[in-house]
Amino acid sequence: MGRAGGERQDCCSRRSPNRGRRPVQYNAPFWVQLLVTGPFMLLTCIPPLRPLKGWLVASQFFYKAEEGKSVRKPAASPPAAPPATI
């Protein structure tokens, strides 16, 4: 059950780092979470998209960005023949 001497170990004991604080024991219903979280996510994610896109386009213009190009190393040529001696 508990410790010797009838002392109970819980969140509010003297040795606990969370002394005086109780753990959260309430969970909102699912529909309340949707009602609060949905608009919050839309209001914090959608509005910054336009300024961020403008910043991206402006930085591409500033740094004169161009279309990416594939860079291929030239094919290795056969080793050169040693110079002929006469």
C-alpha positions as CSV (number, residue, x, y, z in Angstrom):
1,M,0.0,0.0,0.0
2,G,2.0,2.9,1.2
3,R,5.2,3.6,3.0
4,A,6.0,2.6,6.5
5,G,4.5,4.9,9.1
6,G,1.3,5.6,7.0
7,E,3.0,8.2,4.8
8,R,1.5,8.3,1.4
9,Q,3.6,9.0,-1.7
10,D,1.8,11.2,-4.2
11,C,2.3,14.3,-6.2
12,C,2.3,16.6,-3.2
13,S,4.8,14.8,-0.9
14,R,7.7,16.7,0.6
15,R,10.3,15.0,-1.6
16,S,8.4,15.4,-4.9
17,P,9.8,18.1,-7.3
18,N,6.2,19.0,-8.2
19,R,5.2,19.7,-4.7
20,G,2.0,21.7,-4.5
21,R,1.0,21.0,-8.1
22,R,-1.6,18.6,-9.2
23,P,-1.5,16.8,-12.5
24,V,-4.1,17.7,-15.1
25,Q,-7.1,15.5,-14.7
26,Y,-9.5,17.0,-17.2
27,N,-9.7,16.3,-20.9
28,A,-12.1,18.3,-23.1
29,P,-14.5,16.3,-25.3
30,F,-13.4,15.7,-28.8
31,W,-15.9,18.1,-30.4
32,V,-14.5,20.9,-28.2
33,Q,-11.0,20.2,-29.3
34,L,-12.1,20.3,-32.9
35,L,-14.0,23.5,-32.3
36,V,-11.0,25.2,-30.8
37,T,-8.1,23.6,-32.7
38,G,-9.5,23.8,-36.2
39,P,-10.0,27.6,-36.4
40,F,-6.7,28.2,-34.4
41,M,-4.8,26.1,-37.0
42,L,-6.4,27.9,-39.9
43,L,-5.8,31.4,-38.5
44,T,-2.2,30.7,-37.6
45,C,-1.1,28.8,-40.8
46,I,-3.0,30.3,-43.7
47,P,-2.4,34.1,-43.3
48,P,1.5,33.9,-43.2
49,L,1.6,32.0,-46.6
50,R,1.2,35.1,-48.8
51,P,4.0,37.2,-47.1
52,L,6.3,34.1,-47.0
53,K,5.7,33.5,-50.7
54,G,6.4,37.2,-51.4
55,W,9.7,37.0,-49.4
56,L,10.7,33.8,-51.4
57,V,10.0,35.4,-54.8
58,A,11.8,38.7,-53.7
59,S,14.9,36.7,-52.6
60,Q,15.0,34.8,-55.9
61,F,14.8,38.1,-57.8
62,F,17.5,39.7,-55.5
63,Y,19.9,36.8,-55.9
64,K,19.1,36.4,-59.7
65,A,18.1,32.8,-59.4
66,E,17.9,30.8,-62.6
67,E,16.6,27.4,-63.5
68,G,18.7,24.6,-62.2
69,K,21.0,22.9,-64.7
70,S,22.5,19.4,-64.7
71,V,26.3,19.5,-64.6
72,R,27.9,16.4,-66.0
73,K,31.6,15.6,-65.8
74,P,33.1,15.0,-69.2
75,A,33.7,11.4,-70.1
76,A,37.1,10.2,-69.1
77,S,39.4,10.1,-72.2
78,P,41.8,7.2,-72.6
79,P,45.2,7.8,-71.2
80,A,47.6,9.6,-73.5
81,A,50.3,7.5,-75.2
82,P,53.8,8.2,-74.0
83,P,55.8,10.4,-76.4
84,A,57.7,8.4,-79.0
85,T,61.5,8.5,-78.8
86,I,63.7,8.2,-81.9
